Amino acid sequence: MAKSVRVKSFELFPQDICEVDIQSLHALSLGVGWPHRPADWELFRRAGQGIVAVDGIGRVFGSAMWFPHGEDFATVGLVITTPRAQANGAGRWLMEQVLTRCDGRHLSLNSTRAAYPLYISLGFEVEATVFLHDGITLEIPTLPAADGVLSELSTDGIEELAAFDAPAFGTERGKLLSLLSEVAVTCVLKRNDVVVGYAMRRKFGSGHVIGPIVALNDADAVQLTAWHLKSLSGKQTRIDTREKGAFSDFLTTCRLNISETTTTMSKGRRFLNRAENKPWIYGLAGHALS
């Protein structure tokens, strides 16, 4: 693995993402049309690890992050390069840096169309399509009563959620859920005082994102999502999901239409392993966090 990459007349070097001014990261994402605010970048830096590609005078030309879960798994995201750097192989170089630092871990990511050929060449395999639903909801359709009790969860209940979440995500991610709970409103669904679903919402970009959404079935996922949408009437809202059918149809009915798609890919063990009557991820925590 090369320690640096030459971009025309200058070289780029890796630097820890926590050592870089947050405004430089914000400018990087703005440059490629991504919605991340400085506060979003700060949350991601707290949740994971990353590097940036800088030149000899500290200018930022790219970024890449990974979010470890347990001993042998991580999600990869926020792989961004300026057009000038991308044309000269900086994206591949950044991913090689990530793969070296994540050696021994199984990996998953959500790829844009532009990055798809790169990830295929690095040995990632396709698993599913992610549909980005977004828009402004003005009215929620009338739903039957929820099968259970919906309520807002305090931050001290995260451990119970983490135990429910682990079979859906494929590994324990309690640390991430605890971090998200600091900036999110969490709705939990219980039956007989047992957690059977939850959903978080938080500010992101110019609006809000609802995710993760984890439930046992479509009906529960719809109820959890509707609980949040009632508080987001007239506000820009985003939900990333791999679902089709009833859950996706509900989002479209709420005017959250599909604006783009990405591709869930994995390297190592398969990431998505759905089992009947087990929790499932209906809404992603985010493209980078999955």
C-alpha positions as CSV (number, residue, x, y, z in Angstrom):
1,M,0.0,0.0,0.0
2,A,1.4,3.4,-1.0
3,K,1.9,5.8,1.8
4,S,1.0,8.7,-0.4
5,V,-0.6,9.3,-3.8
6,R,0.6,11.8,-6.4
7,V,-2.0,14.1,-7.9
8,K,-0.4,15.8,-10.9
9,S,2.3,18.1,-9.4
10,F,1.7,17.4,-5.7
11,E,1.4,14.5,-3.2
12,L,-1.5,13.6,-0.9
13,F,-0.8,12.1,2.6
14,P,-3.2,10.4,5.1
15,Q,-4.1,12.3,8.2
16,D,-6.3,11.3,11.1
17,I,-9.8,12.8,10.5
18,C,-10.0,14.0,14.1
19,E,-7.0,16.3,13.5
20,V,-8.7,18.2,10.6
21,D,-10.8,21.3,11.0
22,I,-14.5,20.4,10.8
23,Q,-15.2,23.3,8.4
24,S,-12.7,21.7,5.9
25,L,-14.7,18.4,6.1
26,H,-18.0,20.4,5.6
27,A,-16.5,22.1,2.6
28,L,-15.5,18.7,1.2
29,S,-19.0,17.3,1.4
30,L,-20.6,20.4,0.1
31,G,-18.3,20.2,-2.9
32,V,-19.8,16.9,-4.0
33,G,-23.4,17.9,-3.1
34,W,-23.8,15.9,0.1
35,P,-26.0,17.4,2.8
36,H,-23.8,16.9,5.9
37,R,-23.7,19.8,8.3
38,P,-20.6,20.4,10.6
39,A,-22.7,18.8,13.4
40,D,-23.2,15.7,11.3
41,W,-19.5,15.4,10.7
42,E,-18.8,15.8,14.4
43,L,-21.2,13.0,15.2
44,F,-19.6,10.7,12.7
45,R,-16.1,11.5,14.1
46,R,-17.3,10.5,17.5
47,A,-18.9,7.3,16.2
48,G,-15.9,6.0,14.1
49,Q,-12.5,6.4,12.8
50,G,-11.2,7.9,9.6
51,I,-8.5,9.5,7.5
52,V,-8.4,12.5,5.2
53,A,-6.1,13.0,2.2
54,V,-4.2,16.3,2.6
55,D,-1.5,17.9,0.6
56,G,1.8,19.4,1.9
57,I,0.1,22.6,3.2
58,G,-2.9,20.8,4.8
59,R,-5.6,21.2,2.2
60,V,-8.2,18.5,2.2
61,F,-8.8,16.5,-1.0
62,G,-10.7,13.4,0.3
63,S,-12.0,11.5,3.3
64,A,-12.9,7.9,4.3
65,M,-14.3,6.6,7.5
66,W,-15.0,3.2,9.1
67,F,-17.2,2.4,12.1
68,P,-16.1,-0.7,14.0
69,H,-18.6,-3.0,15.7
70,G,-17.3,-5.8,17.8
71,E,-14.0,-7.5,17.0
72,D,-14.5,-8.4,13.4
73,F,-16.9,-6.1,11.6
74,A,-17.1,-2.5,10.4
75,T,-19.2,-0.3,8.1
76,V,-17.4,2.0,5.7
77,G,-18.6,5.4,4.6
78,L,-18.0,9.1,3.9
79,V,-15.6,8.1,1.1
80,I,-15.3,11.5,-0.6
81,T,-12.8,12.9,-3.1
82,T,-12.6,16.2,-4.9
83,P,-13.1,15.7,-8.7
84,R,-9.5,16.6,-9.3
85,A,-8.2,14.0,-6.8
86,Q,-10.7,11.3,-7.9
87,A,-9.5,11.6,-11.5
88,N,-6.0,10.7,-10.3
89,G,-6.8,7.7,-8.2
90,A,-7.3,9.2,-4.8
91,G,-10.5,7.2,-4.2
92,R,-8.8,3.9,-4.7
93,W,-5.8,5.0,-2.5
94,L,-8.2,6.1,0.3
95,M,-10.0,2.7,0.2
96,E,-6.7,0.9,0.2
97,Q,-5.8,2.8,3.4
98,V,-9.2,1.8,4.9
99,L,-8.7,-1.9,4.0
100,T,-5.3,-2.0,5.6
101,R,-6.5,-0.4,8.8
102,C,-9.5,-2.8,8.9
103,D,-7.5,-5.9,8.1
104,G,-9.3,-8.9,9.6
105,R,-12.7,-7.3,9.7
106,H,-15.7,-8.1,7.5
107,L,-16.9,-4.9,5.9
108,S,-20.1,-3.4,4.5
109,L,-20.9,-0.2,2.7
110,N,-23.5,1.6,0.6
111,S,-22.2,2.6,-2.7
112,T,-23.2,5.4,-5.0
113,R,-23.4,4.7,-8.7
114,A,-20.1,6.6,-9.3
115,A,-18.2,4.5,-6.7
116,Y,-19.7,1.1,-7.7
117,P,-16.9,0.1,-10.2
118,L,-14.2,0.9,-7.6
119,Y,-15.8,-1.3,-4.9
120,I,-16.4,-4.2,-7.3
121,S,-12.7,-4.0,-8.2
122,L,-11.7,-4.2,-4.5
123,G,-13.7,-7.4,-4.0
124,F,-17.0,-6.1,-2.6
125,E,-20.1,-8.0,-3.5
126,V,-23.6,-6.8,-4.1
127,E,-26.3,-7.6,-1.6
128,A,-29.3,-5.2,-1.9
129,T,-30.5,-1.8,-3.2
130,V,-31.1,1.1,-0.8
131,F,-34.0,3.5,-1.6
132,L,-33.6,7.0,-0.4
133,H,-37.2,8.3,0.4
134,D,-37.4,12.0,1.1
135,G,-39.8,14.9,1.0
136,I,-42.2,16.9,3.1
137,T,-45.0,15.1,4.8
138,L,-48.2,17.1,5.4
139,E,-50.7,14.4,6.4
140,I,-50.3,10.9,7.8
141,P,-52.9,8.3,6.6
142,T,-55.2,6.9,9.2
143,L,-53.8,3.7,10.6
144,P,-55.3,0.9,12.7
145,A,-54.3,0.9,16.4
146,A,-50.8,-0.3,17.0
147,D,-50.3,-3.9,18.3
148,G,-48.7,-2.8,21.5
149,V,-47.7,0.4,23.3
150,L,-45.7,3.2,21.5
151,S,-43.8,5.6,23.7
152,E,-40.7,7.8,23.8
153,L,-37.7,6.1,25.3
154,S,-35.3,7.8,27.7
155,T,-31.5,7.4,27.1
156,D,-31.2,5.0,30.0
157,G,-33.2,2.4,28.1
158,I,-30.7,1.9,25.3
159,E,-29.3,-1.4,26.6
160,E,-32.6,-3.0,26.1
161,L,-32.8,-1.7,22.5
162,A,-29.3,-2.9,21.8
163,A,-30.2,-6.5,22.7
164,F,-33.2,-6.3,20.3
165,D,-31.2,-4.6,17.6
166,A,-28.2,-7.1,17.5
167,P,-30.0,-9.9,15.6
168,A,-31.2,-7.4,13.0
169,F,-27.9,-5.7,12.4
170,G,-25.9,-8.9,12.6
171,T,-23.7,-7.8,15.5
172,E,-23.9,-5.7,18.7
173,R,-23.8,-1.9,18.1
174,G,-24.8,-0.6,21.5
175,K,-22.1,2.1,21.5
176,L,-23.4,3.6,18.3
177,L,-27.1,3.5,19.5
178,S,-26.1,5.2,22.8
179,L,-24.3,7.9,20.8
180,L,-27.3,8.4,18.5
181,S,-29.6,8.6,21.5
182,E,-27.8,11.7,22.7
183,V,-29.1,13.7,19.6
184,A,-32.2,11.7,18.7
185,V,-35.7,11.2,19.8
186,T,-36.4,7.4,20.2
187,C,-39.8,5.7,19.9
188,V,-40.1,2.2,21.3
189,L,-42.9,-0.3,20.7
190,K,-43.6,-2.9,23.4
191,R,-45.9,-5.8,23.7
192,N,-46.4,-7.3,27.1
193,D,-43.7,-4.9,28.3
194,V,-41.2,-6.5,25.9
195,V,-39.4,-4.4,23.1
196,V,-40.6,-5.5,19.7
197,G,-39.5,-2.4,17.7
198,Y,-37.9,1.0,17.9
199,A,-37.1,4.0,15.7
200,M,-34.9,7.1,16.1
201,R,-35.1,10.5,14.5
202,R,-32.5,13.2,14.5
203,K,-31.6,16.4,12.6
204,F,-29.5,15.7,9.5
205,G,-28.6,18.1,6.7
206,S,-31.3,20.6,6.0
207,G,-34.0,18.4,7.6
208,H,-34.4,15.2,9.7
209,V,-33.7,11.5,9.2
210,I,-35.7,8.7,10.7
211,G,-33.4,5.8,11.4
212,P,-32.6,3.3,12.5
213,I,-36.0,1.7,12.3
214,V,-36.0,-1.9,13.6
215,A,-39.1,-4.0,13.8
216,L,-40.5,-7.6,13.5
217,N,-42.8,-6.9,10.6
218,D,-44.1,-4.2,8.2
219,A,-47.0,-3.2,10.4
220,D,-44.8,-2.4,13.4
221,A,-42.3,-0.6,11.2
222,V,-45.1,1.6,9.8
223,Q,-46.5,2.4,13.3
224,L,-43.0,3.4,14.5
225,T,-42.4,5.6,11.5
226,A,-45.8,7.2,11.7
227,W,-45.2,8.1,15.3
228,H,-42.2,10.2,14.2
229,L,-43.8,11.7,11.1
230,K,-46.6,13.2,13.2
231,S,-43.9,15.4,14.7
232,L,-42.3,16.3,11.4
233,S,-45.3,17.6,9.5
234,G,-44.1,20.3,7.0
235,K,-40.4,19.4,7.6
236,Q,-37.9,17.8,5.2
237,T,-37.6,14.2,6.1
238,R,-35.4,11.4,4.9
239,I,-35.6,7.6,5.3
240,D,-33.2,5.1,3.8
241,T,-34.6,1.6,3.4
242,R,-34.0,-1.6,1.5
243,E,-37.7,-2.5,1.8
244,K,-40.2,-2.8,-1.0
245,G,-43.9,-3.5,-0.5
246,A,-46.1,-2.3,2.4
247,F,-43.4,-0.2,4.2
248,S,-42.2,1.5,1.1
249,D,-45.8,2.1,-0.1
250,F,-46.6,3.8,3.2
251,L,-43.6,6.1,2.8
252,T,-44.7,7.0,-0.7
253,T,-48.3,7.7,0.6
254,C,-46.7,10.1,3.0
255,R,-45.1,11.9,0.1
256,L,-41.6,10.5,0.9
257,N,-40.8,9.6,-2.6
258,I,-37.6,7.8,-3.9
259,S,-35.1,10.4,-4.9
260,E,-32.0,8.1,-5.5
261,T,-30.7,4.6,-4.9
262,T,-27.4,3.2,-3.6
263,T,-26.2,-0.4,-3.4
264,T,-25.4,-2.3,-0.2
265,M,-22.2,-4.3,-0.7
266,S,-20.0,-6.5,1.5
267,K,-16.5,-7.9,1.7
268,G,-16.0,-11.0,3.8
269,R,-19.1,-12.5,5.3
270,R,-22.5,-11.6,4.0
271,F,-24.0,-8.6,5.9
272,L,-27.7,-9.0,5.3
273,N,-29.2,-12.2,6.8
274,R,-33.0,-11.9,7.3
275,A,-34.7,-14.6,9.4
276,E,-38.5,-15.2,9.7
277,N,-40.0,-13.7,12.9
278,K,-36.8,-12.0,13.8
279,P,-36.0,-8.2,14.1
280,W,-35.1,-6.5,10.8
281,I,-33.7,-3.1,9.8
282,Y,-36.5,-1.3,8.0
283,G,-34.7,2.1,8.1
284,L,-30.9,2.7,8.1
285,A,-29.1,4.8,10.7
286,G,-27.4,6.4,7.8
287,H,-25.5,5.4,4.6
288,A,-22.2,5.4,6.5
289,L,-23.6,3.8,9.6
290,S,-26.0,1.4,7.8
